[in-house]
Amino acid sequence: MSNILVIGASGQIGKQATEKLLDAGHTVTAMVRNKDKISDVSGDNLSIYEGDLEKDFSTAFDGCDTVVFCAGSGAGTGPDKTLLIDLWAARNAVEFAKKASVKQFIMVSSVGSDDPDAVDSPIKPYLVAKHMADKHLQNSGVAYTILRPGSLTDEAGTEYVQEVLPGDEDKREIPREDVATAIVYSVDNEKALNRIYGLFKGDQPLKSVIQ
Ligand SMILES: NC(=O)c1ccc[n+]([C@@H]2O[C@H](COP(=O)([O-])OP(=O)(O)OC[C@H]3O[C@@H](n4cnc5c(N)ncnc54)[C@H](OP(=O)(O)O)[C@@H]3O)[C@@H](O)[C@H]2O)c1
């Protein structure tokens, strides 16, 4: 079992991942800006770290051996937060993880972050931020698992996915719950180390894709 720091634990993926990781028997430190936002999650193996990703959050990593980064600036904020959260906070998290000698860093990235130039869309700055954060992690020497989901939905997870980008743009989506489950399957999993997974709705069992 691992001691896992979940960054962005009050978020939609983050909260589901926290619950599923606790259910799987792991110990979780949930990093949140406001602990009230995670008051509906409980467990003997849960501790809360209140912190802001725009400030020093290095002490969140004390005692953790695995990091999950599922924070994000969100669609409602401007380019300043894209830079400060999706890129710089992710970069800082990788640096803190390296100093803490964590054994695995799981990054929730995004479809399109492999090649932002291929995307002609207003979200290109966000994809550039995600791309640079992913590259920083890949070059850090920390063992990584990068998840690149398609558009996130609030449907119940099915645990059936495909890794390859669907040709049909309407099919480039995935329930947040399946991303949370993919995080759980990635933890402590040799096969998932230094791997990048696309995650889209599909017909392959999620567990067999990741494990
Ligand atoms: N939306 C999509 O279709 C899509 C597609 C692919 C990938 N993604 C990526 O998926 C990830 C998670 O998505 P989601 O829907 O779960 O996001 P979400 O619900 O918006 O959660 C974002 C989390 O980041 C936290 N956060 C933001 N700024 C922070 C700060 N300064 N300090 C501490 N925490 C901060 C939020 O905290 P608060 O609760 O305090 O706000 C929240 O916990 C993100 O990395 C996103 O980029 C999204």
The ligand as an SDF file (V2000), in Angstrom:
LIG
                    3D

 48 52  0  0  0  0  0  0  0  0999 V2000
  -12.4010   19.3700  -18.6640 N   0  0  0  0  0  0  0  0  0  0  0  0
  -11.9560   18.4870  -19.5450 C   0  0  0  0  0  0  0  0  0  0  0  0
  -12.6730   18.0790  -20.4810 O   0  0  0  0  0  0  0  0  0  0  0  0
  -10.5550   17.9520  -19.3970 C   0  0  0  0  0  0  0  0  0  0  0  0
  -10.0590   17.1120  -20.3930 C   0  0  0  0  0  0  0  0  0  0  0  0
   -8.7960   16.5280  -20.2070 C   0  0  0  0  0  0  0  0  0  0  0  0
   -8.0690   16.7790  -19.0450 C   0  0  0  0  0  0  0  0  0  0  0  0
   -8.5680   17.6310  -18.0980 N   0  0  0  0  0  0  0  0  0  0  0  0
   -7.7690   17.8240  -16.8630 C   0  0  0  0  0  0  0  0  0  0  0  0
   -8.3230   17.0090  -15.8450 O   0  0  0  0  0  0  0  0  0  0  0  0
   -7.9240   17.5010  -14.5670 C   0  0  0  0  0  0  0  0  0  0  0  0
   -9.0510   17.4580  -13.5500 C   0  0  0  0  0  0  0  0  0  0  0  0
  -10.2800   17.8140  -14.0900 O   0  0  0  0  0  0  0  0  0  0  0  0
  -11.5510   18.0620  -13.1090 P   0  0  0  0  0  0  0  0  0  0  0  0
  -12.7330   18.1750  -13.9710 O   0  0  0  0  0  0  0  0  0  0  0  0
  -11.5020   17.1050  -11.9860 O   0  0  0  0  0  0  0  0  0  0  0  0
  -11.1510   19.5190  -12.5560 O   0  0  0  0  0  0  0  0  0  0  0  0
  -11.8250   20.3850  -11.4050 P   0  0  0  0  0  0  0  0  0  0  0  0
  -13.0530   19.7420  -10.8870 O   0  0  0  0  0  0  0  0  0  0  0  0
  -11.9270   21.7860  -11.9250 O   0  0  0  0  0  0  0  0  0  0  0  0
  -10.7370   20.3420  -10.2300 O   0  0  0  0  0  0  0  0  0  0  0  0
   -9.6220   21.1650  -10.2450 C   0  0  0  0  0  0  0  0  0  0  0  0
   -8.9370   21.0660   -8.9010 C   0  0  0  0  0  0  0  0  0  0  0  0
   -7.7730   21.9140   -8.9140 O   0  0  0  0  0  0  0  0  0  0  0  0
   -7.7760   22.6480   -7.6930 C   0  0  0  0  0  0  0  0  0  0  0  0
   -7.0620   23.9050   -7.7760 N   0  0  0  0  0  0  0  0  0  0  0  0
   -7.1450   24.8660   -8.7130 C   0  0  0  0  0  0  0  0  0  0  0  0
   -6.3580   25.9090   -8.3750 N   0  0  0  0  0  0  0  0  0  0  0  0
   -5.7680   25.5850   -7.1970 C   0  0  0  0  0  0  0  0  0  0  0  0
   -4.8540   26.2400   -6.3380 C   0  0  0  0  0  0  0  0  0  0  0  0
   -4.3760   27.4810   -6.6040 N   0  0  0  0  0  0  0  0  0  0  0  0
   -4.4420   25.6240   -5.2120 N   0  0  0  0  0  0  0  0  0  0  0  0
   -4.9270   24.3810   -4.8820 C   0  0  0  0  0  0  0  0  0  0  0  0
   -5.7990   23.6980   -5.6720 N   0  0  0  0  0  0  0  0  0  0  0  0
   -6.2130   24.3050   -6.8100 C   0  0  0  0  0  0  0  0  0  0  0  0
   -9.2590   22.9110   -7.4190 C   0  0  0  0  0  0  0  0  0  0  0  0
   -9.4390   23.3310   -6.0940 O   0  0  0  0  0  0  0  0  0  0  0  0
  -10.7950   24.1000   -5.6290 P   0  0  0  0  0  0  0  0  0  0  0  0
  -11.7970   23.0030   -5.3650 O   0  0  0  0  0  0  0  0  0  0  0  0
  -10.3770   24.8250   -4.4070 O   0  0  0  0  0  0  0  0  0  0  0  0
  -11.1990   25.0020   -6.7450 O   0  0  0  0  0  0  0  0  0  0  0  0
   -9.8130   21.5170   -7.7130 C   0  0  0  0  0  0  0  0  0  0  0  0
   -9.5850   20.6570   -6.6250 O   0  0  0  0  0  0  0  0  0  0  0  0
   -7.3390   18.8830  -14.8060 C   0  0  0  0  0  0  0  0  0  0  0  0
   -5.9380   18.7800  -14.7600 O   0  0  0  0  0  0  0  0  0  0  0  0
   -7.7980   19.1960  -16.2290 C   0  0  0  0  0  0  0  0  0  0  0  0
   -6.8920   20.0650  -16.8630 O   0  0  0  0  0  0  0  0  0  0  0  0
   -9.7790   18.2050  -18.2490 C   0  0  0  0  0  0  0  0  0  0  0  0
  1  2  1  0
  2  3  2  0
  2  4  1  0
  4  5  1  0
  4 48  2  0
  5  6  2  0
  6  7  1  0
  7  8  2  0
  8  9  1  0
  8 48  1  0
  9 10  1  0
  9 46  1  0
 10 11  1  0
 11 12  1  0
 11 44  1  0
 12 13  1  0
 13 14  1  0
 14 15  2  0
 14 16  1  0
 14 17  1  0
 17 18  1  0
 18 19  2  0
 18 20  1  0
 18 21  1  0
 21 22  1  0
 22 23  1  0
 23 24  1  0
 23 42  1  0
 24 25  1  0
 25 26  1  0
 25 36  1  0
 26 27  1  0
 26 35  1  0
 27 28  2  0
 28 29  1  0
 29 30  1  0
 29 35  2  0
 30 31  1  0
 30 32  2  0
 32 33  1  0
 33 34  2  0
 34 35  1  0
 36 37  1  0
 36 42  1  0
 37 38  1  0
 38 39  2  0
 38 40  1  0
 38 41  1  0
 42 43  1  0
 44 45  1  0
 44 46  1  0
 46 47  1  0
M  CHG  2   8   1  16  -1
M  END
$$$$
